[in-house]
């Protein structure tokens, strides 16, 4: 098999925020480049080392961003590594192929979350009346619920007590609060992608609770140091130091070069 054909069979599925790219508020050193502009401001960066490694990796594998960002938020990112044929956004609910959504994938996603619709509506009713909510209530693509709250930990605890955990999960990431159907996980998206692209191997990387199902479902998963203890996972994941992107990409490059030889 030619090397170009081989690269199509190896997938690197990577979360974006705090895994590959970093907010302007995060200190990642002076050797960095902007990858996202919002309202004329530079808001996200990658390190120059990450940029170098991504450009080397793209010849060895498909790089597939897997993000909870909306399609619009994802489209603001420009990694500078050329065309990215596949990306998963909305926590895996939307597959972008050459920048355009695959309607068949989205329809299947909506079918998968149909049993959770009542719980999603209930969560919106609860959040609509919650005095701690400080942002508009969004029902993202009819797939999951998002807002921002003061004291998000207590908001999440109260929602968990009132919603059916067998149908939805409630997360918070800082002040951001999410209610997400169990069927809409990044892990489920990776399983679907495996059937769709039939890769030889999937390597995944992520830093948050959203990413746990994805790194567990991959053939090899990378997470930041301390992740396994925080999330009590028994999966055989490889923990790397911050700046996480530089460290896990070096290891991925080593693995991909080895795989490309076979």
N, C-alpha and C positions, 0 to 999 in steps of 0.2 A: 504494500500500500504506500502511495506517495505521501510525503510529509504534509502536504496541504490537505489531502484527504484525511490523514490521521488527526490533524488539528480539529477537524469538524466533529470528531468522535470524543473529544475531551472537553468537558465543560467546567468553567470556573463560574459558579453562581455566587455572587457577592452582594451583600447588603451595601448600601451607600453611606448614609450618615453615621459618622463615628466609627465606621469600619474602613471605608475607602476614602471618603471625603470628610472634611472637618469644618465646622463653623468658624467664622472669623473671631469668635470669642475663645476658641481653643488655641492654646500655644503649641505650635508644631515646628517652631524654629523659623529661621529667616529664609531658608532654601525652599520656597513654595511657589505655587502658581494658582491663580484664581480659576475656578471651574464653574462658578455660578454668579450671575448678576441678577439682582432683584431691585426693581425701581431705581436703577442706576447705581446701586451699591454693590460692592464686592462682598458676598456673604458666605461663600464656601471655597475651600482650598484643598489641594493635594500637595504632598511634598514632591520635590524634584526627583527624589529616589523612587517614589511610587510611580511617577510619570515614566521614568526610565524603565522600571520593571514591567509596567503595563504594556509598553511598546514592544518589549522583548517577548512577553507572554502571548501577545495577540497572534504571533506566528505559530504558536504551539497549541493553542486551544481557543474555543469560543469563550469570550468574556461576556457573561450575562448578568447585568444588574438585576437585583431582586429587592424591591423597595416597597415600603408602606406609603410612600409619596403618591400623590395623585398623578395622573398623566401630565397635567399642566405643570406641576412642580418638577416632575422628572425632566420634561423637555427644556427646562432652564439650564440643565447641566451640560457642559461641554468638556469632556475629559481630554480632548486633544489627541485621541489615539485613532482617529478615523471612524469609519462607519461601524456602528454596533447593530448587527442585524436583529438581535433578539433582546428584549427586556421585559421583565415582569414588574408591574406596578400595582398599586391598590392592594398590597399584601398578597400578590399573586392572582388577583381577580381579573386583571387585564394583561394580556400578552400583546406586546408591540412587536411587529415584524417590519423592519426597515422604517420604524417611526410611526407606523399606522396600526391601530388596534385591530386585532383579529376578532371579528364579531362572533364567530363560532365559539371561541374560547370564552368570551364574555357571557354568551348565552348559557354555556355550560356552568360557568361560575354562579350565575343567578339561580340556576336550577339547584345547584349544590347547597345554596344558602336559603332556599325557599322554606325549609322547615323551621328556620330561626327568625322568620319575619315578624312573628308576633312578639317575640322577645326583644327584637330591635325596636319595634314601635313602643313597647312598654318602657324601654330604656330612654327613649326620646321624651316620652311623657314625664318621666321622673326627672330627667335633666332639665326639661323646659321649666319646671317649677322650682329647681334648686337655686337658692340664693347665692350659692358659692360659684355658680357658673359665670364666667367673665368673658365669654366669646360666643359667637353665633353657634347654633347647633347644625351640624352638617351630616347628611345621610349620603355618604360618598358612593355614587354610582349605584345606589340601592343595595350596596354590599355590606357596609359597616357604618357605625356611628362615631363621630368625632366632635370634640369640643375642648375647651380649656377651662380649668376650674382652680379656685383657691382651695387649699387643703385637699389636693387631689387624692391623697392616700385614704382619707376618710370617705370621700365620694366613692372611690372604687370599692371600699369595704361595704358600704351601704348598698351599692348596686349589686354586688355579688350576693348579698343576703336576699335580694328581692328577685333576682333573675335565675333562670334554670341553667346551672353550670354545665349540664350535659348538652346544651345547645349553643351557648355563647361564652366567651371569655371576656373579662374586663381587665384592661391594662391601664397603667399611667406611665408616661415618660416625661418626667418633670411635671409641668402643669397641664400637659396634654392628656386627655382621657379618651380611651377608645372602648367601644363595645363591638366585638368581632365574632361572627359565627365560627364555631369550631371547625367547620368544613372549609373556611377561608384562611388556612394557615399557609405559611411559606413552605412547610413540609409537604402539604398536599399539592402545592403548586409544583414542587420539585418532582413529585411522583408523576404528575400529569406531564411535565416536561420530559421526563424519562421515556414515557410512552410515545410522546410526540416526536422527539428527536432521536431516540434510541442510541444514546451515547455509550461509549465503552466505560467511561468513568465520570462521576460528578464529584468535584471538590467544591465545598461551600465555606463561606466565612461570614460571621456576623457577631454583633456585640450585645444584643438585647434579648429580652424575653420573646419578642416577635421572631427572632432568628433561631431560637432553640429547636423548633420542629425541623427547620431547614438543615441545620448542621447535623442533626441526628439522622435525617433521612439520606444525607449524602454518603458517598463511599469514604470520604475523608472530610472532617470538619475542623475549622480553625476558629478559635475564640480568644478573647483577651484573657490575660492572667487573672485568676480568681473567679472566672465565669462559672466553672463546674460546681464550685462550692456554693456560690450564690443561688444557682438554679437547681441544685441537687440532682444533676444528671449523672447517670451511670454510663453514658455513651463514651466511647474512646475518642475524645476530642483532643486536639493539640492546642495548648494555650501558649500565646505569644505576648511579648511585652509591648507596651505603647512606645512610639507611635505604631499602633497595631498594623496599619497598612503596610509599612515598610517590612516589618518582620514576617507577616504571614505571606506576603508576595514573594519574598526571597525563598521561602520554603516551598511554595507552590511552584515556582520556577524550577527548583531542583527536582521536584517530583515529576513535573511535566516533561522535562528533558529526559528523565529516565524512562517515562512511558513512551515517549516519541521514538525511542530506540527499538521498541518491540513491534 
